[in-house]
Amino acid sequence: MTEVLRILIAPLVWLASFSAIYGLHGLLCQNALAAVAGFPAERAVLMAAYGVAIALQIILLWILHHPRFAAPSGLLRFVSRASGWTGLIASVWTLFPVVALPTCF
Amino acid sequence: MNALERHRKLTEIWASDKGFKGWFSTVNHNDLGRMFLVTAFFFFIVGGLLAMLIRVQLATPHSAFAGPEIYNQIFTMHGTVMMFLFAIPTFEGLAIYLLPKMLGTRDLAFPRLTAYGFWCYAFGGSMLIVAMLFGIAPDGGWFMYPPLTSAIHSPGINADFWLIGITFVEISAIAAAVEITVSVLKYRAPSMSLAKMPIFAWYALITALMILTGFPPLILGSVLLELERAFGLPFFQVDLGGDSLLWQHLFWLFGHPEVYIIFLPAAGVISTVLPVMCRTTLLGYGWIVSAAVALAFLSFGLWVHHMFTTGIPHMGLAFFSAASTLVAVPTGVQIFAWIGTMWKGRPELHLPMLHILGFFFTFVIGGLTGVMVAVVPFDWQAHDTAFITAHLHYVLFGGFVFPIFAGVYYWLPHFTGRKRFFCLGELAFALVFVGFHVTFLAMHWVGLLGQRRRIPTYAPEDGWTAINLISSVGSFILAIGIAMILVDVVLHIVTAHRGRRNPWNATTLEWAMITPAPAYTFASLPRITWRDPLSAEPDLAVSLARGEGYLGTPRHNWRETLAVDIASGKPEMHVLYPANTRLPILMSAVTGLFFLSLLMKFYWTVPLAMGGVAFLAWKWVWGLGLRQDQAVQSVGHGLSLPNAATVARSPGWWGTAFLLTANATFFGALLFGFAFLWTIAPGWPPPAWFTPSIFELGVGISGAALAPLAIRHATRVNESGGTPFPTVILALCGIVALGFACASLMWRAPTPNEHAYGATMLVLGGYGTFHTAISGLMGGFLTAQIRSGYTSANRRAAFPIVGLWVKYTSATGVIILLAAHLPGLIP
């Protein structure tokens, strides 16, 4: 089962962080926060969450490339690393609106 | 024993009961796969006829062919039949028939579950067809949005048929998904590692996992909407703390992955058939597996792109717009891998290849219009127009029907053992291809001109008359083409000559047997060292028929096979299958009685049906018990393996684990619904919160802590040869305590039909109580097994399975109790 988990982990983490940030966005827009030093707090929170999501994916990708944790079989190693890259690219791309768009418009 | 004697003996052991009666008692994947496919194609014909009625209605302006009430039923049933009764069951049928043969085993993991799933599908589908014949079919569109489908706006029984009938059918999908997942992971030929699996098995595995996590939100939505309609629990009524958008979220959490659940098996067919048609091997096997995994995950992040016009903030829209464009990348990877496969091979234009080319042309256009509607401003213009209807038909017909026709013609010699000699298929393909594009290209056009989907008629001055007529003419050409394919297939089955084995010179394992496939599938099980086994060992079929593989000597009238380690394919255990039985059809009939009772509002028969299901489930599992310890069994080639009843991670444990995965998704969707209503729905906070009770919370959490610890201890005691009976009783006490706390939550919940909060508390409490009842039943079953001598240190498989249920019930129970009591405890 570890082999299957290696393949699934990065996209699963993307799915969790994507849903969580979408939910967080809804929550923040329902309950306005005070600005921090002139910077909208909602945006700061979302950007921090975006950063955490990307950091998690980078850590996972590093783990999947590390000889100690990588799958022993060639194909499964390839697929799990490809899934790792999928998770990272998906996190960067799908959550990019956090930095590019107004938060609650 | 020579090959013929072996064939006769194995046939005697594995054959279904003779004649008509055999249909009702068979548990064999060959029979059930065929039954699934025939039933699915019957529903395909029904759905196709409904499509023709739609096109007749829209062919001319001010059409008097059908009034709006009937027309609403026609288009709702067309979508419902095609999505739920044709597409998914076709995948199930194909996977059930093919997987054991491709994986080198004799049957799927749980043959009786396959049969149960089939009968749930047949009965549930029949309910919907009967409703249509009586003119009371669902009429709220195939995605059944409230408030249109609420009791206020749709007071008849029509919507109930959809909610209850589809939930019944989805039992079949969940059963098949558990079956397929465990079979692919555990029931393979010795040494067939994950890396050596046929590509179709990867696709089937990914699709099955998607069904397990994609279908539960819809089941939840259907349960909540039916509760609202039947008992007035206002989950979707804005004035009472509900929100109709919750339905859209739950529906599309299922609905978008559903598109890929339909596409991925078809992609599996293409990845299998295309290399054979091109006389080469699949290019980029690893890339294709990675792309399929990526596609599966990304598809779960797209659901809001069906809700772009619901007023969601721009950033929310942008998240899903970005995810929708990204999904084109793994799809493109697969398309390019297939193009590369054609490039490196020598394509031969056999009939399956024509359908594959039809797929390429159609699906790529559907994918491109998909990227168009992923762009929010365009979607705002095209939303709910015929453009969207045309787009989804390009994706689903292109991405599923063409590949399935390719698969039908490719595996037809396998199903029948005959050689095609009529050439109707080629002409039929031409008609289907031309008819489809005439119909749906025109529909894109009329959609861009502003024709809304689902309208019963239109005026001549709208300017859509000529385009609609062209579309309708195209649809009849398409229908004639499909009818010719069906006639071609029937003629082939009835009249064609016997053909040779493996007419395509394919290299996958399903061709390493006589055709049509014998009931036992393989006379002996192969050892797989290559991904294309027939290319490495062209005489494999002969060697297996001679009994030179594993389990080559039939014994004790056992239906036996092997289960393997997930990653390496190393043989792990010896498995005995159950014999033919009518238990699955009986249990699905009683399950049907439960749903029918809800539908007809005969509530006094509901507990009767639930008791009947519990009794039959008990009988079902009791029959698997062994009263004597099992020695290791020799399986050939000097290898001896333990019986599945004597290991901790038995097939039943794996099946339970994946069933609980689906269950956890259902529970997660319920919590999401609660959080959504709390934070987004207007009309919150509720007039009164649930009154917390430290006593009930304490009793519930103590019970939840006690039960898993006790069952764990009982497992250890049993393994060390002790008496586990007292600790199992202790676990039952913990379950009863948790059940008390959950039942009390139901009892004391704020009036559930006055606010969505009270309704949610009732459902949460009901979920916990229901699961404690199941765990209690399983604990009781285990106690009865211990008392009757069905368990020992050797026969230990039942303990971890009950343990899984108890742990799950405890964990969800604690979450439910905290969600109910904490808001009132926090000042």
Interface residues (C-beta under 8 A of the other chain):
Chain A: M1 T2 E3 V4 I7 L8 P11 L12 W14 L15 F18 S19 I21 Y22 G23 H25 G26 L27 C29 Q30 S73 G74 L75 L76 F78 V79 A82 S83 T86 I89 A90 W93 T94 L95 F96 P97 V98 A100 L101 P102 T103 C104 F105
Chain B: L185 S193 L194 A195 Y285 G286 W287 V289 S290 V293 A294 A296 F297 L298 F300 G301 V304 P313 H314 M315 G316 A318 F319 A322 A323 L326 P330 I566 A567 A675 T679 I680
